[in-house]
Structure formats: structure tokens, C-alpha cells
Amino acid sequence: MKRLLLPLLAALALPIAVKAESQDFARWKESYFENYPFECVEDGKTQEYTRCAMESLLKSDWN
């Protein structure tokens, strides 16, 4: 009886439906860089081309 009761209580305690926010790559990328003040510039300063490299890595992770 304990084997049946514990999973039943756990199932009732968990939320029935989880509604996630739909997110596309552009929105996800912007949320990732929202506190990063530099834009992507291929031949720019270190912080600028670092952002380009990070965007490329994020895109490869997304796919």
C-alpha cells in the first residue's frame, strides 16, 4: 500500500500543467546578453569580437 500511496501523493503535489514561454533564438540571445553592453563587431575590440564568438557558439548550441 505504501508503494502505491507515495507515488500517488507525489503526482497530486506536482503541478498538472507546465506552461513554458515560447522562445525563439533571437529572444533567447537577447536575454543572454541583456547586461552585456557591447554589440558584435567582427574586427572590433576584444569585448566586441568576443560577443561575436559567443553568438556563434550560442547559435551552434541552439541547433
Secondary structure as UniProt FT lines:
FT   HELIX           2..13
FT   HELIX           25..32
FT   TURN            33..35
FT   TURN            42..43
FT   HELIX           46..62
//
